[in-house]
Amino acid sequence: MTDLLDLSGRVALVTGSTRGIGWRTAQLLAAHRATVIVNGHTDAAAVTARAGELETTYGRPASGVVCDVTDPAGIRRAYQLIFKEHGRLDVLVNNAGILDDALLGMVSDEMIERSFQVNTFGAIHHLQAAARLMQRKNEGSIVNLSSIVGVVGNEGQTVYSATKSALIGLTKSAAKELAPRQIRVNAVAPGFIDTDMTRALPPERFAERAAGIKMGRTGTPDDIARSVLFFASDMSRYVTGQVLGVDGGMLV
């Protein structure tokens, strides 16, 4: 019987993958036999170390690329390197992102610009470059990490919500445009996930958000990585333009 989760022969880039959701996603893709490209924005040593961990643990080739999602020229150079080393790209996971919370009256111009540069514009630049590579073989899967906040909004997260809502529009529009080339574009919308980023919140705010989850626990990076694996694999080969909420019942 064919293993629809087998990613043998496929090359996958996961942005922001030295920690948190990105790192767990890189691990899970490697565990299912993908050749994974680890990405970080500044720390070349951390990227190299993570790629080495994947090779050692899963016995699969892995590599790393350093580029900042706010640097379009750097992103273009990264994809030139990917093409030179691998000759293809089959999976892009647009995971890199930041979380800046502020009440509407306290939102600064700098916060708006930085949040959109990282969470939205960077994803667009990566999607453009990835689509060009994938079109060479007329196949591929792009997974954008949005947020459940991008679906329903949340007080104190106006800017963050706006950046993640934009990713949903990006997903749906790109899916329509790229479907004739057999390139699928989907999004995962995590709920409240226990990561370094959310742990940076004040303890009372963390507890408040966790209390609203119907399943009684915060999500884990593994919960999100499994959803990404579904979209990256042939399990979802006829699925595109969809947004999958992975939130433990926050919206129930």
ChimeraX commands (.cxc) that place a marker at each C-alpha (Angstrom):
marker #1 position 0.00,0.00,0.00 radius 0.5
marker #1 position 1.31,3.45,-0.94 radius 0.5
marker #1 position 2.39,5.61,1.99 radius 0.5
marker #1 position 0.78,8.95,1.19 radius 0.5
marker #1 position 2.89,10.65,3.87 radius 0.5
marker #1 position 6.16,9.53,2.29 radius 0.5
marker #1 position 8.09,12.63,1.17 radius 0.5
marker #1 position 11.04,10.76,-0.33 radius 0.5
marker #1 position 12.68,12.71,-3.12 radius 0.5
marker #1 position 11.08,16.01,-2.11 radius 0.5
marker #1 position 12.93,19.11,-1.02 radius 0.5
marker #1 position 11.26,21.24,1.66 radius 0.5
marker #1 position 12.16,24.71,2.93 radius 0.5
marker #1 position 10.80,25.74,6.33 radius 0.5
marker #1 position 11.31,29.41,7.17 radius 0.5
marker #1 position 12.10,30.33,10.76 radius 0.5
marker #1 position 12.92,26.73,11.56 radius 0.5
marker #1 position 15.61,26.83,14.22 radius 0.5
marker #1 position 13.05,26.70,17.05 radius 0.5
marker #1 position 9.38,26.38,17.95 radius 0.5
marker #1 position 6.80,25.38,15.35 radius 0.5
marker #1 position 9.30,25.72,12.51 radius 0.5
marker #1 position 11.82,23.37,14.10 radius 0.5
marker #1 position 9.21,20.74,14.93 radius 0.5
marker #1 position 7.89,20.97,11.37 radius 0.5
marker #1 position 11.39,20.50,9.97 radius 0.5
marker #1 position 11.82,17.43,12.17 radius 0.5
marker #1 position 8.52,15.88,11.12 radius 0.5
marker #1 position 9.15,16.45,7.42 radius 0.5
marker #1 position 12.60,14.88,7.77 radius 0.5
marker #1 position 11.08,11.94,9.68 radius 0.5
marker #1 position 8.90,11.37,6.61 radius 0.5
marker #1 position 11.99,11.32,4.40 radius 0.5
marker #1 position 12.03,14.83,2.96 radius 0.5
marker #1 position 15.28,16.64,2.28 radius 0.5
marker #1 position 14.81,19.64,4.58 radius 0.5
marker #1 position 16.35,23.09,4.26 radius 0.5
marker #1 position 16.51,24.81,7.65 radius 0.5
marker #1 position 16.24,28.60,7.70 radius 0.5
marker #1 position 17.10,31.33,10.17 radius 0.5
marker #1 position 17.46,35.05,9.66 radius 0.5
marker #1 position 20.87,35.79,11.22 radius 0.5
marker #1 position 22.46,32.93,13.17 radius 0.5
marker #1 position 24.32,30.80,10.62 radius 0.5
marker #1 position 25.77,28.58,13.36 radius 0.5
marker #1 position 22.30,27.70,14.67 radius 0.5
marker #1 position 21.05,26.93,11.16 radius 0.5
marker #1 position 24.02,24.67,10.46 radius 0.5
marker #1 position 23.62,22.93,13.81 radius 0.5
marker #1 position 19.94,22.23,13.23 radius 0.5
marker #1 position 20.61,20.83,9.75 radius 0.5
marker #1 position 23.23,18.56,11.30 radius 0.5
marker #1 position 20.72,17.37,13.90 radius 0.5
marker #1 position 18.28,16.39,11.18 radius 0.5
marker #1 position 20.93,14.43,9.29 radius 0.5
marker #1 position 22.08,12.63,12.42 radius 0.5
marker #1 position 18.61,11.84,13.76 radius 0.5
marker #1 position 16.76,10.93,10.58 radius 0.5
marker #1 position 19.52,9.78,8.26 radius 0.5
marker #1 position 18.38,12.18,5.57 radius 0.5
marker #1 position 20.38,14.91,3.81 radius 0.5
marker #1 position 19.64,18.35,5.17 radius 0.5
marker #1 position 21.05,21.81,4.62 radius 0.5
marker #1 position 20.61,25.34,5.84 radius 0.5
marker #1 position 20.12,28.77,4.37 radius 0.5
marker #1 position 20.35,32.11,6.15 radius 0.5
marker #1 position 18.12,34.91,4.95 radius 0.5
marker #1 position 16.01,37.60,6.56 radius 0.5
marker #1 position 12.36,37.65,5.46 radius 0.5
marker #1 position 12.52,41.45,5.42 radius 0.5
marker #1 position 15.26,41.38,2.75 radius 0.5
marker #1 position 13.81,40.58,-0.72 radius 0.5
marker #1 position 17.25,40.53,-2.33 radius 0.5
marker #1 position 18.48,38.10,0.32 radius 0.5
marker #1 position 15.49,35.86,-0.32 radius 0.5
marker #1 position 16.26,35.81,-4.05 radius 0.5
marker #1 position 19.86,34.83,-3.33 radius 0.5
marker #1 position 18.67,32.06,-1.02 radius 0.5
marker #1 position 16.51,30.54,-3.75 radius 0.5
marker #1 position 19.36,30.76,-6.23 radius 0.5
marker #1 position 21.42,28.74,-3.76 radius 0.5
marker #1 position 18.58,26.23,-3.31 radius 0.5
marker #1 position 18.34,25.77,-7.08 radius 0.5
marker #1 position 22.11,25.38,-7.38 radius 0.5
marker #1 position 22.27,22.75,-4.61 radius 0.5
marker #1 position 19.03,20.87,-5.17 radius 0.5
marker #1 position 17.70,21.82,-8.59 radius 0.5
marker #1 position 14.15,21.89,-7.25 radius 0.5
marker #1 position 11.81,22.84,-4.42 radius 0.5
marker #1 position 8.71,20.80,-3.64 radius 0.5
marker #1 position 7.48,22.22,-0.34 radius 0.5
marker #1 position 7.60,25.70,1.17 radius 0.5
marker #1 position 6.42,26.28,4.73 radius 0.5
marker #1 position 6.05,30.01,5.36 radius 0.5
marker #1 position 6.48,29.83,9.14 radius 0.5
marker #1 position 8.67,32.81,10.10 radius 0.5
marker #1 position 6.77,35.41,12.07 radius 0.5
marker #1 position 6.70,37.76,15.05 radius 0.5
marker #1 position 4.07,38.56,17.67 radius 0.5
marker #1 position 3.72,42.16,18.87 radius 0.5
marker #1 position 0.69,42.85,21.06 radius 0.5
marker #1 position -0.57,46.35,21.80 radius 0.5
marker #1 position -3.90,48.04,22.34 radius 0.5
marker #1 position -4.97,50.04,19.31 radius 0.5
marker #1 position -4.07,53.41,20.83 radius 0.5
marker #1 position -0.55,52.18,21.64 radius 0.5
marker #1 position 0.29,50.81,18.20 radius 0.5
marker #1 position 3.31,52.58,16.72 radius 0.5
marker #1 position 4.25,53.09,13.09 radius 0.5
marker #1 position 7.35,51.00,13.72 radius 0.5
marker #1 position 5.26,48.10,15.02 radius 0.5
marker #1 position 2.98,48.20,12.00 radius 0.5
marker #1 position 5.86,48.28,9.54 radius 0.5
marker #1 position 7.89,45.56,11.26 radius 0.5
marker #1 position 4.92,43.21,11.69 radius 0.5
marker #1 position 3.86,43.45,8.06 radius 0.5
marker #1 position 7.44,43.18,6.82 radius 0.5
marker #1 position 8.01,39.91,8.69 radius 0.5
marker #1 position 4.57,38.28,8.81 radius 0.5
marker #1 position 3.16,39.27,5.43 radius 0.5
marker #1 position 5.60,40.79,2.97 radius 0.5
marker #1 position 8.25,38.16,3.70 radius 0.5
marker #1 position 5.74,35.38,3.03 radius 0.5
marker #1 position 4.81,36.98,-0.29 radius 0.5
marker #1 position 8.44,37.19,-1.39 radius 0.5
marker #1 position 9.06,33.57,-0.40 radius 0.5
marker #1 position 5.91,32.43,-2.17 radius 0.5
marker #1 position 6.93,34.23,-5.37 radius 0.5
marker #1 position 10.39,32.66,-5.39 radius 0.5
marker #1 position 9.12,29.21,-4.47 radius 0.5
marker #1 position 6.44,29.28,-7.17 radius 0.5
marker #1 position 9.07,30.04,-9.81 radius 0.5
marker #1 position 11.04,26.94,-8.82 radius 0.5
marker #1 position 7.96,24.73,-8.50 radius 0.5
marker #1 position 6.69,25.76,-11.93 radius 0.5
marker #1 position 9.74,24.11,-13.49 radius 0.5
marker #1 position 8.15,20.75,-12.61 radius 0.5
marker #1 position 4.51,21.83,-12.42 radius 0.5
marker #1 position 4.01,20.54,-8.89 radius 0.5
marker #1 position 4.49,21.62,-5.30 radius 0.5
marker #1 position 2.88,22.55,-2.01 radius 0.5
marker #1 position 3.05,25.88,-0.19 radius 0.5
marker #1 position 1.81,26.10,3.40 radius 0.5
marker #1 position 1.35,29.50,5.02 radius 0.5
marker #1 position 1.25,29.75,8.82 radius 0.5
marker #1 position -1.57,32.18,9.57 radius 0.5
marker #1 position -3.34,32.31,12.95 radius 0.5
marker #1 position -6.81,31.77,14.33 radius 0.5
marker #1 position -6.55,35.45,15.31 radius 0.5
marker #1 position -6.35,36.21,11.61 radius 0.5
marker #1 position -9.77,34.57,11.24 radius 0.5
marker #1 position -11.69,36.06,14.17 radius 0.5
marker #1 position -9.50,38.90,15.51 radius 0.5
marker #1 position -8.63,39.61,19.13 radius 0.5
marker #1 position -8.41,42.70,21.30 radius 0.5
marker #1 position -4.87,43.92,21.75 radius 0.5
marker #1 position -3.76,42.16,18.56 radius 0.5
marker #1 position -5.04,44.46,15.85 radius 0.5
marker #1 position -1.80,44.59,13.88 radius 0.5
marker #1 position -0.92,40.93,14.35 radius 0.5
marker #1 position -4.44,39.95,13.30 radius 0.5
marker #1 position -4.20,42.13,10.21 radius 0.5
marker #1 position -0.92,40.55,9.12 radius 0.5
marker #1 position -2.30,37.04,9.56 radius 0.5
marker #1 position -5.59,37.88,7.83 radius 0.5
marker #1 position -3.52,39.08,4.90 radius 0.5
marker #1 position -1.91,35.64,4.70 radius 0.5
marker #1 position -5.34,34.09,4.30 radius 0.5
marker #1 position -6.09,36.36,1.35 radius 0.5
marker #1 position -2.67,35.54,-0.05 radius 0.5
marker #1 position -3.36,31.83,0.32 radius 0.5
marker #1 position -6.70,31.89,-1.44 radius 0.5
marker #1 position -5.58,34.11,-4.30 radius 0.5
marker #1 position -2.30,32.28,-4.92 radius 0.5
marker #1 position -4.14,28.95,-4.82 radius 0.5
marker #1 position -6.38,30.06,-7.69 radius 0.5
marker #1 position -3.46,31.38,-9.71 radius 0.5
marker #1 position -1.15,28.40,-9.22 radius 0.5
marker #1 position -3.66,25.53,-9.39 radius 0.5
marker #1 position -3.29,25.16,-13.18 radius 0.5
marker #1 position 0.41,24.47,-12.55 radius 0.5
marker #1 position -0.49,21.81,-9.95 radius 0.5
marker #1 position 0.96,23.91,-7.13 radius 0.5
marker #1 position -1.24,23.79,-4.05 radius 0.5
marker #1 position -1.40,26.68,-1.55 radius 0.5
marker #1 position -3.02,26.18,1.84 radius 0.5
marker #1 position -2.83,27.74,5.29 radius 0.5
marker #1 position -2.73,26.47,8.84 radius 0.5
marker #1 position -4.28,28.79,11.45 radius 0.5
marker #1 position -2.89,27.84,14.87 radius 0.5
marker #1 position -4.67,28.76,18.06 radius 0.5
marker #1 position -2.75,29.40,21.28 radius 0.5
marker #1 position 0.44,27.34,21.00 radius 0.5
marker #1 position 2.97,26.90,23.78 radius 0.5
marker #1 position 6.19,28.27,22.26 radius 0.5
marker #1 position 8.98,30.65,23.24 radius 0.5
marker #1 position 7.03,33.44,21.54 radius 0.5
marker #1 position 3.85,32.95,23.59 radius 0.5
marker #1 position 5.83,32.27,26.77 radius 0.5
marker #1 position 7.19,35.81,26.42 radius 0.5
marker #1 position 3.70,37.09,27.26 radius 0.5
marker #1 position 3.01,38.21,30.85 radius 0.5
marker #1 position 2.05,35.11,32.90 radius 0.5
marker #1 position -1.47,36.39,33.61 radius 0.5
marker #1 position -2.08,36.99,29.90 radius 0.5
marker #1 position -0.77,33.53,29.01 radius 0.5
marker #1 position -3.10,31.96,31.60 radius 0.5
marker #1 position -6.06,34.01,30.38 radius 0.5
marker #1 position -5.67,32.85,26.80 radius 0.5
marker #1 position -5.05,29.24,27.78 radius 0.5
marker #1 position -8.25,29.24,29.84 radius 0.5
marker #1 position -10.34,29.87,26.73 radius 0.5
marker #1 position -9.37,26.60,25.04 radius 0.5
marker #1 position -12.20,24.07,25.11 radius 0.5
marker #1 position -9.90,21.04,24.97 radius 0.5
marker #1 position -8.33,22.18,28.23 radius 0.5
marker #1 position -4.73,22.58,27.11 radius 0.5
marker #1 position -2.53,24.80,24.99 radius 0.5
marker #1 position -1.44,23.49,21.65 radius 0.5
marker #1 position 2.05,22.17,20.99 radius 0.5
marker #1 position 4.38,22.72,18.03 radius 0.5
marker #1 position 3.77,19.06,17.16 radius 0.5
marker #1 position 0.04,19.72,16.78 radius 0.5
marker #1 position 0.80,22.31,14.12 radius 0.5
marker #1 position 3.58,20.33,12.44 radius 0.5
marker #1 position 1.22,17.40,11.84 radius 0.5
marker #1 position -1.21,19.70,10.04 radius 0.5
marker #1 position 1.60,21.06,7.89 radius 0.5
marker #1 position 2.64,17.50,7.05 radius 0.5
marker #1 position -0.89,16.80,5.82 radius 0.5
marker #1 position -0.73,19.73,3.40 radius 0.5
marker #1 position 2.83,18.95,2.33 radius 0.5
marker #1 position 2.05,15.33,1.49 radius 0.5
marker #1 position -0.11,13.46,-1.00 radius 0.5
marker #1 position -2.73,13.09,1.73 radius 0.5
marker #1 position -3.99,16.47,0.51 radius 0.5
marker #1 position -3.15,16.19,-3.18 radius 0.5
marker #1 position -6.61,17.53,-4.22 radius 0.5
marker #1 position -6.79,20.27,-1.57 radius 0.5
marker #1 position -5.89,23.88,-2.25 radius 0.5
marker #1 position -6.95,27.34,-1.08 radius 0.5
marker #1 position -8.01,26.05,2.35 radius 0.5
marker #1 position -7.44,27.39,5.85 radius 0.5
marker #1 position -7.25,24.74,8.58 radius 0.5
marker #1 position -7.88,25.98,12.11 radius 0.5
marker #1 position -5.82,24.07,14.67 radius 0.5
marker #1 position -6.97,25.64,17.92 radius 0.5
marker #1 position -8.19,23.00,20.35 radius 0.5
marker #1 position -11.74,24.35,20.24 radius 0.5
marker #1 position -11.09,28.04,20.86 radius 0.5
marker #1 position -13.85,28.87,18.37 radius 0.5
marker #1 position -16.34,26.18,19.37 radius 0.5
marker link #1:1,2 radius 0.2
marker link #1:2,3 radius 0.2
marker link #1:3,4 radius 0.2
marker link #1:4,5 radius 0.2
marker link #1:5,6 radius 0.2
marker link #1:6,7 radius 0.2
marker link #1:7,8 radius 0.2
marker link #1:8,9 radius 0.2
marker link #1:9,10 radius 0.2
marker link #1:10,11 radius 0.2
marker link #1:11,12 radius 0.2
marker link #1:12,13 radius 0.2
marker link #1:13,14 radius 0.2
marker link #1:14,15 radius 0.2
marker link #1:15,16 radius 0.2
marker link #1:16,17 radius 0.2
marker link #1:17,18 radius 0.2
marker link #1:18,19 radius 0.2
marker link #1:19,20 radius 0.2
marker link #1:20,21 radius 0.2
marker link #1:21,22 radius 0.2
marker link #1:22,23 radius 0.2
marker link #1:23,24 radius 0.2
marker link #1:24,25 radius 0.2
marker link #1:25,26 radius 0.2
marker link #1:26,27 radius 0.2
marker link #1:27,28 radius 0.2
marker link #1:28,29 radius 0.2
marker link #1:29,30 radius 0.2
marker link #1:30,31 radius 0.2
marker link #1:31,32 radius 0.2
marker link #1:32,33 radius 0.2
marker link #1:33,34 radius 0.2
marker link #1:34,35 radius 0.2
marker link #1:35,36 radius 0.2
marker link #1:36,37 radius 0.2
marker link #1:37,38 radius 0.2
marker link #1:38,39 radius 0.2
marker link #1:39,40 radius 0.2
marker link #1:40,41 radius 0.2
marker link #1:41,42 radius 0.2
marker link #1:42,43 radius 0.2
marker link #1:43,44 radius 0.2
marker link #1:44,45 radius 0.2
marker link #1:45,46 radius 0.2
marker link #1:46,47 radius 0.2
marker link #1:47,48 radius 0.2
marker link #1:48,49 radius 0.2
marker link #1:49,50 radius 0.2
marker link #1:50,51 radius 0.2
marker link #1:51,52 radius 0.2
marker link #1:52,53 radius 0.2
marker link #1:53,54 radius 0.2
marker link #1:54,55 radius 0.2
marker link #1:55,56 radius 0.2
marker link #1:56,57 radius 0.2
marker link #1:57,58 radius 0.2
marker link #1:58,59 radius 0.2
marker link #1:59,60 radius 0.2
marker link #1:60,61 radius 0.2
marker link #1:61,62 radius 0.2
marker link #1:62,63 radius 0.2
marker link #1:63,64 radius 0.2
marker link #1:64,65 radius 0.2
marker link #1:65,66 radius 0.2
marker link #1:66,67 radius 0.2
marker link #1:67,68 radius 0.2
marker link #1:68,69 radius 0.2
marker link #1:69,70 radius 0.2
marker link #1:70,71 radius 0.2
marker link #1:71,72 radius 0.2
marker link #1:72,73 radius 0.2
marker link #1:73,74 radius 0.2
marker link #1:74,75 radius 0.2
marker link #1:75,76 radius 0.2
marker link #1:76,77 radius 0.2
marker link #1:77,78 radius 0.2
marker link #1:78,79 radius 0.2
marker link #1:79,80 radius 0.2
marker link #1:80,81 radius 0.2
marker link #1:81,82 radius 0.2
marker link #1:82,83 radius 0.2
marker link #1:83,84 radius 0.2
marker link #1:84,85 radius 0.2
marker link #1:85,86 radius 0.2
marker link #1:86,87 radius 0.2
marker link #1:87,88 radius 0.2
marker link #1:88,89 radius 0.2
marker link #1:89,90 radius 0.2
marker link #1:90,91 radius 0.2
marker link #1:91,92 radius 0.2
marker link #1:92,93 radius 0.2
marker link #1:93,94 radius 0.2
marker link #1:94,95 radius 0.2
marker link #1:95,96 radius 0.2
marker link #1:96,97 radius 0.2
marker link #1:97,98 radius 0.2
marker link #1:98,99 radius 0.2
marker link #1:99,100 radius 0.2
marker link #1:100,101 radius 0.2
marker link #1:101,102 radius 0.2
marker link #1:102,103 radius 0.2
marker link #1:103,104 radius 0.2
marker link #1:104,105 radius 0.2
marker link #1:105,106 radius 0.2
marker link #1:106,107 radius 0.2
marker link #1:107,108 radius 0.2
marker link #1:108,109 radius 0.2
marker link #1:109,110 radius 0.2
marker link #1:110,111 radius 0.2
marker link #1:111,112 radius 0.2
marker link #1:112,113 radius 0.2
marker link #1:113,114 radius 0.2
marker link #1:114,115 radius 0.2
marker link #1:115,116 radius 0.2
marker link #1:116,117 radius 0.2
marker link #1:117,118 radius 0.2
marker link #1:118,119 radius 0.2
marker link #1:119,120 radius 0.2
marker link #1:120,121 radius 0.2
marker link #1:121,122 radius 0.2
marker link #1:122,123 radius 0.2
marker link #1:123,124 radius 0.2
marker link #1:124,125 radius 0.2
marker link #1:125,126 radius 0.2
marker link #1:126,127 radius 0.2
marker link #1:127,128 radius 0.2
marker link #1:128,129 radius 0.2
marker link #1:129,130 radius 0.2
marker link #1:130,131 radius 0.2
marker link #1:131,132 radius 0.2
marker link #1:132,133 radius 0.2
marker link #1:133,134 radius 0.2
marker link #1:134,135 radius 0.2
marker link #1:135,136 radius 0.2
marker link #1:136,137 radius 0.2
marker link #1:137,138 radius 0.2
marker link #1:138,139 radius 0.2
marker link #1:139,140 radius 0.2
marker link #1:140,141 radius 0.2
marker link #1:141,142 radius 0.2
marker link #1:142,143 radius 0.2
marker link #1:143,144 radius 0.2
marker link #1:144,145 radius 0.2
marker link #1:145,146 radius 0.2
marker link #1:146,147 radius 0.2
marker link #1:147,148 radius 0.2
marker link #1:148,149 radius 0.2
marker link #1:149,150 radius 0.2
marker link #1:150,151 radius 0.2
marker link #1:151,152 radius 0.2
marker link #1:152,153 radius 0.2
marker link #1:153,154 radius 0.2
marker link #1:154,155 radius 0.2
marker link #1:155,156 radius 0.2
marker link #1:156,157 radius 0.2
marker link #1:157,158 radius 0.2
marker link #1:158,159 radius 0.2
marker link #1:159,160 radius 0.2
marker link #1:160,161 radius 0.2
marker link #1:161,162 radius 0.2
marker link #1:162,163 radius 0.2
marker link #1:163,164 radius 0.2
marker link #1:164,165 radius 0.2
marker link #1:165,166 radius 0.2
marker link #1:166,167 radius 0.2
marker link #1:167,168 radius 0.2
marker link #1:168,169 radius 0.2
marker link #1:169,170 radius 0.2
marker link #1:170,171 radius 0.2
marker link #1:171,172 radius 0.2
marker link #1:172,173 radius 0.2
marker link #1:173,174 radius 0.2
marker link #1:174,175 radius 0.2
marker link #1:175,176 radius 0.2
marker link #1:176,177 radius 0.2
marker link #1:177,178 radius 0.2
marker link #1:178,179 radius 0.2
marker link #1:179,180 radius 0.2
marker link #1:180,181 radius 0.2
marker link #1:181,182 radius 0.2
marker link #1:182,183 radius 0.2
marker link #1:183,184 radius 0.2
marker link #1:184,185 radius 0.2
marker link #1:185,186 radius 0.2
marker link #1:186,187 radius 0.2
marker link #1:187,188 radius 0.2
marker link #1:188,189 radius 0.2
marker link #1:189,190 radius 0.2
marker link #1:190,191 radius 0.2
marker link #1:191,192 radius 0.2
marker link #1:192,193 radius 0.2
marker link #1:193,194 radius 0.2
marker link #1:194,195 radius 0.2
marker link #1:195,196 radius 0.2
marker link #1:196,197 radius 0.2
marker link #1:197,198 radius 0.2
marker link #1:198,199 radius 0.2
marker link #1:199,200 radius 0.2
marker link #1:200,201 radius 0.2
marker link #1:201,202 radius 0.2
marker link #1:202,203 radius 0.2
marker link #1:203,204 radius 0.2
marker link #1:204,205 radius 0.2
marker link #1:205,206 radius 0.2
marker link #1:206,207 radius 0.2
marker link #1:207,208 radius 0.2
marker link #1:208,209 radius 0.2
marker link #1:209,210 radius 0.2
marker link #1:210,211 radius 0.2
marker link #1:211,212 radius 0.2
marker link #1:212,213 radius 0.2
marker link #1:213,214 radius 0.2
marker link #1:214,215 radius 0.2
marker link #1:215,216 radius 0.2
marker link #1:216,217 radius 0.2
marker link #1:217,218 radius 0.2
marker link #1:218,219 radius 0.2
marker link #1:219,220 radius 0.2
marker link #1:220,221 radius 0.2
marker link #1:221,222 radius 0.2
marker link #1:222,223 radius 0.2
marker link #1:223,224 radius 0.2
marker link #1:224,225 radius 0.2
marker link #1:225,226 radius 0.2
marker link #1:226,227 radius 0.2
marker link #1:227,228 radius 0.2
marker link #1:228,229 radius 0.2
marker link #1:229,230 radius 0.2
marker link #1:230,231 radius 0.2
marker link #1:231,232 radius 0.2
marker link #1:232,233 radius 0.2
marker link #1:233,234 radius 0.2
marker link #1:234,235 radius 0.2
marker link #1:235,236 radius 0.2
marker link #1:236,237 radius 0.2
marker link #1:237,238 radius 0.2
marker link #1:238,239 radius 0.2
marker link #1:239,240 radius 0.2
marker link #1:240,241 radius 0.2
marker link #1:241,242 radius 0.2
marker link #1:242,243 radius 0.2
marker link #1:243,244 radius 0.2
marker link #1:244,245 radius 0.2
marker link #1:245,246 radius 0.2
marker link #1:246,247 radius 0.2
marker link #1:247,248 radius 0.2
marker link #1:248,249 radius 0.2
marker link #1:249,250 radius 0.2
marker link #1:250,251 radius 0.2
marker link #1:251,252 radius 0.2
view
